[in-house]
Amino acid sequence: MRAGARCRRNGNRPVPKFFAPNIDRAGRLIRALWGLVAMVVGILLWRAHWWAGVPCCLLALLAFYEAVRGWCIARACGIKTRY
């Protein structure tokens, strides 16, 4: 395999395929909605039990990152997702 076979070019620097955008507009919208729901649940849980709210808020931040970036960690790992 060639040295750059696993990377695509972005200007002058190579970008690994793992971090390449891999979801479409519908997937981005679903992840944004999932992030919103997880953030609301995390805030509600934080009031009662902070240790339960922290993971929900962290998952919400991951979902927002995936929505903004257009990148899904599950798809990057080779798991087939619907959206």
N, C-alpha and C positions, 0 to 999 in steps of 0.2 A: 504494500500500500504506500502511496506517495506520502511525503511528510505533511502536506497541507490537505489531504483528502478528507479529514474530519472537520475542517474549518471552512467557513465562507469568508470572503473579503468584505470588510466594511471600511472603505477609504483605504488607509495604509496599514491598518492593523487587522489581524485575523480575529474573527469572532467564533467561538466554539458553537457547534450545532446545538449543544445542550441549552444554551441561553438564547437561541434564535426564537423569534415570535412563532407560536404554533397554534393559536386559537383565532377564530374569526370574531366578527362583531357580536353574534349571538352568545358566544362563549364568554366574551368580555362583559356583556350585560349581565349574564347569569352570575358571574363571579363578583361583580359589583353589588348585585342584590344580596348575594350570600354574605358578602362582607358587611353590608348594612345590617342584616338580620343578626349576624354574629356579634357585631358591635353593640347593638341594642341589648341583646341577651347578656353580653358580658358586663355592660354597665348595670343592668338590673341585678345580676348575680353579685357584682362587686359590692353593692350595698349590703347584701346579706352575708356573703362569704367571699372575701377578697381573693382567696386562693382558688376559687372556682371562676371568678371573673377574669383573672389574668390570662389563663389559656384561651378563653373565648375572645378576648381583645387581641391577643397575639394572632389567632387564626383569622380574625377579621383583617388585621393588617396584611397578612399574607394574601388573602383574597383580594384586597384593594390593590396590592402590588401586581398580582397576576392580571387584574382587569386593566390597570394602567399600562403595563408593559406588553400585554398581549401574549403572555407566556404562562403555561400551565406546568407545574412541577411534575404532576402525574404523567402528562404526555411526554415530557422531557425524559422521564424514566422508562418510557416505552409502554405505559399502560394506556389502553384504548379508552377514550371517554366519548360520551355522546356529543357534548358541546365543547 
